[in-house]
Structures are given as structure tokens and as C-alpha cells.
Amino acid sequence: MQAILLAGGLGTRLRSVVNDRPKPMALVEGKPFMEYVVHELAKQGITEIIFAVGYKGSMVEEYFQDGAAFGVKISYAYEEELLGTAGAIKNAGRFVHEERCFVLNADTFYQFDYGRLAKLAAEENADMALVLREVADVSRYGEAILSGNELVRFNEKTSESRPGTINGGIYLMKRELLDEIPQGKVSLENEMIPKWMSEGRKLCGIVNDGYFVDIGVPEDYFRFQRDVERGVVVW
């Protein structure tokens, strides 16, 4: 199985504590955060990872090289300019040779059974399958809602403070979807997913309650450090 790891963002919100490297390379117990993500992917059966890199991407390549030391094969798709999430996926698409490919953010760590998503995508013949997660206050995010297995609402804002489900940021996409993404800067969440839903493409999902952290802000970066120290995150 292949996965595209989106690692090209600037990480401006984390810059107050990590300013010498790309955000996913922020150190945790002496290792880049992204190493924890890579080990989790390998554990889940991912054999090939395409790093979509931009800002200081050479630092990523110097560390991970061809991936042999981490039990995976690694390729690098460099962005000359910021392309957005969908644009970065499009740029990395030239390395994708399988019918479906996982896509996820390099600055988030989310534990779940990737086989569940692959099974759902195959059973439903879904163009895209994605992981949702439950939160206590959905008003802080854009809400994503399933009807059965089908995604019926996505990234919708609400002012109502209540529990709900939101996008977990892990996708399993058919290879043909990558060809439909326009060249240039394009958002997966704000442009392509709403477009595909409006066109009647089959988008399915599962709700997962596994461990999740996004190190985009200092407090969550420090939380992940504490969780690794306490053995909450095991790899």
C-alpha cells in the first residue's frame, strides 16, 4: 500500500517553539515527530510513502533518505511554491501506481486500523474513504456527517456548541481522483471534496476513536511529548 504524507506546510503557529525546521520535523524525545508517523504507517502495512515536501524539504530527505532504515520505500515530491492540500497531492501523484492511495498530514498522529478503511472503500467501491473523529464541541471545527457509511455533509460550520464528528484528515483515494485536481494551488477540504460531493461521487467514511494529536499549536506539541514520555504513544 502507498501513502502520500503532506509535509510541505510552513507551520507558522508552531514557529514560536520550533523555528529551525519544517513543523513535522519538530523533535520529540530526540526524534522528528514525522518518524512516529512513519513507524505507525509501516506498522499498518504501508510499504511506500511519498513525502510531499516544500519548506526546508531537503532536511526531510536528508533524514529519511530512501526509507530503508524505517522499513518503507520513500520518494519525494517537492513543491516550488505552496500548492495547498489538493495541489500537493496532485504534485505527488506521479509516484502513485496503485489503484488507491492513502493521504494524510505529516503533522498529525492518528492511531486506527487502516485495514478498516481499505475494506470499506473496496466494499462500497468508493471514490474516496475518509476517517472522522468525535469531538466534544463541533462549533470549533467544520462538521462532517455520515449517513450510514456515506459522507453527506462536510466541513460545515455551526455556532452550536455540542458533540459531533469532524474530518480526521486521513483519506483513501482512487488514483483517478488525482488526475481531476487542477494544477496550481488547490484545497482538498474547501474545493475538491465539496466539488466531488456535488457531482455525486461516492465518498464514504468511518468514525474512529483512536489516539489523535495535531502538533500545529505549541500546547498540542508539548502534549505529544508528554504522551510519548508516559508511554501513551507506543511504537
Contacts in CASP RR format, 6 or more apart in sequence:
PFRMAT RR
TARGET T0000
AUTHOR 0000-0000-0000
METHOD contacts of the structure
MODEL  1
MQAILLAGGLGTRLRSVVNDRPKPMALVEGKPFMEYVVHELAKQGITEII
FAVGYKGSMVEEYFQDGAAFGVKISYAYEEELLGTAGAIKNAGRFVHEER
CFVLNADTFYQFDYGRLAKLAAEENADMALVLREVADVSRYGEAILSGNE
LVRFNEKTSESRPGTINGGIYLMKRELLDEIPQGKVSLENEMIPKWMSEG
RKLCGIVNDGYFVDIGVPEDYFRFQRDVERGVVVW
1 45 0 8 1.000
1 46 0 8 1.000
1 47 0 8 1.000
1 48 0 8 1.000
1 98 0 8 1.000
1 101 0 8 1.000
1 102 0 8 1.000
1 114 0 8 1.000
1 118 0 8 1.000
2 46 0 8 1.000
2 47 0 8 1.000
2 48 0 8 1.000
2 49 0 8 1.000
2 50 0 8 1.000
2 95 0 8 1.000
2 96 0 8 1.000
2 97 0 8 1.000
2 98 0 8 1.000
2 101 0 8 1.000
2 102 0 8 1.000
3 41 0 8 1.000
3 46 0 8 1.000
3 48 0 8 1.000
3 49 0 8 1.000
3 50 0 8 1.000
3 101 0 8 1.000
3 102 0 8 1.000
3 103 0 8 1.000
3 104 0 8 1.000
4 49 0 8 1.000
4 50 0 8 1.000
4 52 0 8 1.000
4 77 0 8 1.000
4 88 0 8 1.000
4 89 0 8 1.000
4 92 0 8 1.000
4 93 0 8 1.000
4 96 0 8 1.000
4 101 0 8 1.000
4 102 0 8 1.000
4 103 0 8 1.000
4 104 0 8 1.000
5 24 0 8 1.000
5 34 0 8 1.000
5 37 0 8 1.000
5 38 0 8 1.000
5 41 0 8 1.000
5 49 0 8 1.000
5 50 0 8 1.000
5 51 0 8 1.000
5 52 0 8 1.000
5 104 0 8 1.000
5 105 0 8 1.000
5 106 0 8 1.000
6 52 0 8 1.000
6 85 0 8 1.000
6 88 0 8 1.000
6 89 0 8 1.000
6 103 0 8 1.000
6 104 0 8 1.000
6 105 0 8 1.000
6 106 0 8 1.000
7 22 0 8 1.000
7 24 0 8 1.000
7 34 0 8 1.000
7 51 0 8 1.000
7 52 0 8 1.000
7 53 0 8 1.000
7 54 0 8 1.000
7 57 0 8 1.000
7 60 0 8 1.000
7 106 0 8 1.000
7 107 0 8 1.000
8 22 0 8 1.000
8 52 0 8 1.000
8 53 0 8 1.000
8 54 0 8 1.000
8 55 0 8 1.000
8 57 0 8 1.000
8 79 0 8 1.000
8 82 0 8 1.000
8 88 0 8 1.000
8 106 0 8 1.000
9 22 0 8 1.000
9 23 0 8 1.000
9 54 0 8 1.000
9 55 0 8 1.000
9 82 0 8 1.000
10 23 0 8 1.000
10 55 0 8 1.000
10 82 0 8 1.000
11 22 0 8 1.000
11 23 0 8 1.000
11 55 0 8 1.000
11 107 0 8 1.000
11 216 0 8 1.000
13 216 0 8 1.000
13 217 0 8 1.000
13 218 0 8 1.000
14 23 0 8 1.000
14 26 0 8 1.000
14 215 0 8 1.000
14 216 0 8 1.000
14 217 0 8 1.000
14 218 0 8 1.000
14 221 0 8 1.000
16 218 0 8 1.000
17 26 0 8 1.000
17 218 0 8 1.000
17 221 0 8 1.000
18 26 0 8 1.000
18 27 0 8 1.000
18 221 0 8 1.000
21 32 0 8 1.000
21 56 0 8 1.000
21 59 0 8 1.000
22 53 0 8 1.000
22 54 0 8 1.000
22 55 0 8 1.000
22 56 0 8 1.000
22 57 0 8 1.000
22 59 0 8 1.000
22 60 0 8 1.000
23 33 0 8 1.000
23 106 0 8 1.000
23 107 0 8 1.000
23 215 0 8 1.000
23 216 0 8 1.000
24 32 0 8 1.000
24 33 0 8 1.000
24 34 0 8 1.000
24 37 0 8 1.000
24 60 0 8 1.000
24 106 0 8 1.000
24 107 0 8 1.000
24 215 0 8 1.000
25 32 0 8 1.000
25 33 0 8 1.000
25 34 0 8 1.000
25 56 0 8 1.000
25 59 0 8 1.000
25 60 0 8 1.000
25 63 0 8 1.000
26 32 0 8 1.000
26 33 0 8 1.000
26 215 0 8 1.000
26 221 0 8 1.000
27 33 0 8 1.000
28 36 0 8 1.000
28 224 0 8 1.000
28 225 0 8 1.000
28 228 0 8 1.000
29 225 0 8 1.000
29 228 0 8 1.000
29 229 0 8 1.000
32 63 0 8 1.000
33 106 0 8 1.000
33 107 0 8 1.000
33 109 0 8 1.000
33 215 0 8 1.000
33 221 0 8 1.000
33 224 0 8 1.000
34 60 0 8 1.000
34 64 0 8 1.000
34 106 0 8 1.000
34 107 0 8 1.000
35 64 0 8 1.000
35 70 0 8 1.000
36 109 0 8 1.000
36 228 0 8 1.000
36 233 0 8 1.000
36 235 0 8 1.000
37 104 0 8 1.000
37 106 0 8 1.000
37 108 0 8 1.000
37 109 0 8 1.000
38 49 0 8 1.000
38 64 0 8 1.000
38 70 0 8 1.000
38 72 0 8 1.000
39 70 0 8 1.000
39 235 0 8 1.000
40 109 0 8 1.000
40 111 0 8 1.000
40 235 0 8 1.000
41 49 0 8 1.000
41 72 0 8 1.000
41 102 0 8 1.000
41 114 0 8 1.000
42 70 0 8 1.000
42 71 0 8 1.000
42 72 0 8 1.000
43 235 0 8 1.000
44 113 0 8 1.000
44 114 0 8 1.000
44 115 0 8 1.000
45 114 0 8 1.000
46 72 0 8 1.000
46 102 0 8 1.000
46 114 0 8 1.000
47 72 0 8 1.000
47 73 0 8 1.000
48 72 0 8 1.000
48 73 0 8 1.000
48 74 0 8 1.000
48 75 0 8 1.000
49 67 0 8 1.000
49 72 0 8 1.000
49 73 0 8 1.000
49 74 0 8 1.000
49 75 0 8 1.000
50 74 0 8 1.000
50 75 0 8 1.000
50 76 0 8 1.000
50 77 0 8 1.000
50 92 0 8 1.000
50 93 0 8 1.000
50 95 0 8 1.000
50 96 0 8 1.000
51 60 0 8 1.000
51 61 0 8 1.000
51 64 0 8 1.000
51 74 0 8 1.000
51 75 0 8 1.000
51 76 0 8 1.000
51 77 0 8 1.000
51 106 0 8 1.000
52 77 0 8 1.000
52 79 0 8 1.000
52 88 0 8 1.000
52 89 0 8 1.000
52 91 0 8 1.000
52 92 0 8 1.000
53 60 0 8 1.000
53 61 0 8 1.000
53 76 0 8 1.000
53 77 0 8 1.000
53 78 0 8 1.000
53 79 0 8 1.000
54 78 0 8 1.000
54 79 0 8 1.000
54 82 0 8 1.000
57 76 0 8 1.000
57 78 0 8 1.000
60 76 0 8 1.000
61 76 0 8 1.000
64 70 0 8 1.000
64 74 0 8 1.000
65 74 0 8 1.000
66 73 0 8 1.000
66 74 0 8 1.000
67 73 0 8 1.000
67 74 0 8 1.000
75 95 0 8 1.000
77 88 0 8 1.000
77 91 0 8 1.000
77 92 0 8 1.000
77 93 0 8 1.000
77 94 0 8 1.000
77 95 0 8 1.000
79 88 0 8 1.000
79 91 0 8 1.000
81 185 0 8 1.000
82 185 0 8 1.000
83 90 0 8 1.000
83 91 0 8 1.000
83 184 0 8 1.000
83 185 0 8 1.000
83 186 0 8 1.000
84 185 0 8 1.000
84 186 0 8 1.000
84 187 0 8 1.000
84 188 0 8 1.000
85 186 0 8 1.000
85 187 0 8 1.000
85 188 0 8 1.000
85 189 0 8 1.000
86 181 0 8 1.000
86 186 0 8 1.000
86 187 0 8 1.000
86 188 0 8 1.000
86 191 0 8 1.000
86 192 0 8 1.000
87 181 0 8 1.000
87 183 0 8 1.000
87 184 0 8 1.000
87 185 0 8 1.000
87 186 0 8 1.000
87 188 0 8 1.000
89 103 0 8 1.000
89 173 0 8 1.000
89 178 0 8 1.000
89 181 0 8 1.000
89 188 0 8 1.000
90 178 0 8 1.000
90 181 0 8 1.000
90 182 0 8 1.000
90 183 0 8 1.000
90 184 0 8 1.000
90 186 0 8 1.000
93 101 0 8 1.000
93 178 0 8 1.000
96 175 0 8 1.000
96 178 0 8 1.000
98 175 0 8 1.000
99 174 0 8 1.000
99 175 0 8 1.000
100 118 0 8 1.000
100 121 0 8 1.000
100 172 0 8 1.000
100 173 0 8 1.000
100 174 0 8 1.000
100 175 0 8 1.000
101 172 0 8 1.000
101 173 0 8 1.000
101 175 0 8 1.000
101 178 0 8 1.000
102 114 0 8 1.000
102 117 0 8 1.000
102 170 0 8 1.000
102 171 0 8 1.000
102 172 0 8 1.000
102 173 0 8 1.000
103 170 0 8 1.000
103 171 0 8 1.000
103 172 0 8 1.000
103 173 0 8 1.000
103 188 0 8 1.000
104 110 0 8 1.000
104 169 0 8 1.000
104 170 0 8 1.000
104 171 0 8 1.000
105 169 0 8 1.000
105 214 0 8 1.000
107 214 0 8 1.000
107 215 0 8 1.000
107 216 0 8 1.000
108 168 0 8 1.000
108 169 0 8 1.000
108 212 0 8 1.000
108 213 0 8 1.000
108 214 0 8 1.000
108 215 0 8 1.000
109 211 0 8 1.000
109 212 0 8 1.000
109 213 0 8 1.000
109 215 0 8 1.000
109 224 0 8 1.000
109 233 0 8 1.000
110 131 0 8 1.000
110 133 0 8 1.000
110 168 0 8 1.000
110 169 0 8 1.000
110 170 0 8 1.000
110 208 0 8 1.000
110 210 0 8 1.000
110 211 0 8 1.000
110 212 0 8 1.000
110 213 0 8 1.000
111 210 0 8 1.000
111 211 0 8 1.000
111 212 0 8 1.000
112 131 0 8 1.000
112 170 0 8 1.000
112 208 0 8 1.000
112 210 0 8 1.000
116 206 0 8 1.000
116 208 0 8 1.000
117 129 0 8 1.000
117 130 0 8 1.000
117 131 0 8 1.000
117 170 0 8 1.000
117 172 0 8 1.000
117 205 0 8 1.000
117 206 0 8 1.000
118 129 0 8 1.000
118 172 0 8 1.000
120 126 0 8 1.000
120 129 0 8 1.000
120 149 0 8 1.000
120 204 0 8 1.000
120 205 0 8 1.000
120 206 0 8 1.000
121 128 0 8 1.000
121 129 0 8 1.000
121 172 0 8 1.000
121 204 0 8 1.000
124 149 0 8 1.000
124 202 0 8 1.000
124 204 0 8 1.000
125 202 0 8 1.000
126 172 0 8 1.000
126 174 0 8 1.000
126 202 0 8 1.000
126 203 0 8 1.000
126 204 0 8 1.000
126 205 0 8 1.000
127 173 0 8 1.000
127 174 0 8 1.000
127 176 0 8 1.000
127 177 0 8 1.000
127 196 0 8 1.000
127 201 0 8 1.000
127 202 0 8 1.000
127 203 0 8 1.000
128 171 0 8 1.000
128 172 0 8 1.000
128 173 0 8 1.000
128 174 0 8 1.000
128 177 0 8 1.000
128 193 0 8 1.000
128 196 0 8 1.000
128 201 0 8 1.000
128 202 0 8 1.000
128 203 0 8 1.000
128 204 0 8 1.000
129 171 0 8 1.000
129 172 0 8 1.000
129 203 0 8 1.000
129 204 0 8 1.000
129 205 0 8 1.000
129 206 0 8 1.000
130 144 0 8 1.000
130 151 0 8 1.000
130 167 0 8 1.000
130 168 0 8 1.000
130 169 0 8 1.000
130 170 0 8 1.000
130 171 0 8 1.000
130 172 0 8 1.000
130 203 0 8 1.000
130 204 0 8 1.000
130 205 0 8 1.000
131 168 0 8 1.000
131 169 0 8 1.000
131 170 0 8 1.000
131 171 0 8 1.000
131 205 0 8 1.000
131 206 0 8 1.000
131 207 0 8 1.000
131 208 0 8 1.000
132 144 0 8 1.000
132 146 0 8 1.000
132 165 0 8 1.000
132 166 0 8 1.000
132 167 0 8 1.000
132 168 0 8 1.000
132 205 0 8 1.000
132 206 0 8 1.000
132 207 0 8 1.000
132 208 0 8 1.000
133 165 0 8 1.000
133 166 0 8 1.000
133 168 0 8 1.000
133 207 0 8 1.000
133 208 0 8 1.000
133 209 0 8 1.000
133 210 0 8 1.000
133 212 0 8 1.000
134 163 0 8 1.000
134 164 0 8 1.000
134 165 0 8 1.000
134 207 0 8 1.000
134 209 0 8 1.000
135 141 0 8 1.000
135 163 0 8 1.000
135 164 0 8 1.000
135 165 0 8 1.000
135 166 0 8 1.000
136 163 0 8 1.000
137 161 0 8 1.000
137 162 0 8 1.000
137 163 0 8 1.000
138 158 0 8 1.000
138 160 0 8 1.000
138 161 0 8 1.000
138 162 0 8 1.000
138 163 0 8 1.000
138 164 0 8 1.000
138 165 0 8 1.000
138 166 0 8 1.000
139 157 0 8 1.000
139 158 0 8 1.000
139 159 0 8 1.000
139 160 0 8 1.000
139 161 0 8 1.000
139 162 0 8 1.000
141 166 0 8 1.000
141 167 0 8 1.000
142 155 0 8 1.000
142 156 0 8 1.000
142 157 0 8 1.000
142 158 0 8 1.000
142 166 0 8 1.000
142 167 0 8 1.000
143 153 0 8 1.000
143 155 0 8 1.000
143 156 0 8 1.000
143 157 0 8 1.000
143 158 0 8 1.000
143 164 0 8 1.000
143 165 0 8 1.000
143 166 0 8 1.000
144 151 0 8 1.000
144 153 0 8 1.000
144 154 0 8 1.000
144 155 0 8 1.000
144 156 0 8 1.000
144 165 0 8 1.000
144 166 0 8 1.000
144 167 0 8 1.000
145 151 0 8 1.000
145 152 0 8 1.000
145 153 0 8 1.000
145 154 0 8 1.000
145 156 0 8 1.000
145 165 0 8 1.000
146 152 0 8 1.000
146 165 0 8 1.000
146 204 0 8 1.000
146 205 0 8 1.000
146 207 0 8 1.000
149 204 0 8 1.000
149 205 0 8 1.000
149 206 0 8 1.000
150 202 0 8 1.000
150 203 0 8 1.000
150 204 0 8 1.000
150 205 0 8 1.000
151 197 0 8 1.000
151 203 0 8 1.000
151 204 0 8 1.000
151 205 0 8 1.000
154 167 0 8 1.000
154 189 0 8 1.000
154 193 0 8 1.000
154 194 0 8 1.000
154 197 0 8 1.000
154 203 0 8 1.000
155 167 0 8 1.000
155 189 0 8 1.000
155 190 0 8 1.000
155 193 0 8 1.000
155 194 0 8 1.000
165 207 0 8 1.000
167 189 0 8 1.000
168 208 0 8 1.000
168 212 0 8 1.000
171 188 0 8 1.000
177 192 0 8 1.000
177 196 0 8 1.000
177 201 0 8 1.000
180 192 0 8 1.000
181 192 0 8 1.000
186 192 0 8 1.000
193 203 0 8 1.000
196 203 0 8 1.000
197 203 0 8 1.000
211 227 0 8 1.000
211 232 0 8 1.000
211 233 0 8 1.000
213 220 0 8 1.000
213 223 0 8 1.000
213 224 0 8 1.000
213 227 0 8 1.000
214 220 0 8 1.000
215 221 0 8 1.000
215 224 0 8 1.000
224 233 0 8 1.000
227 233 0 8 1.000
END
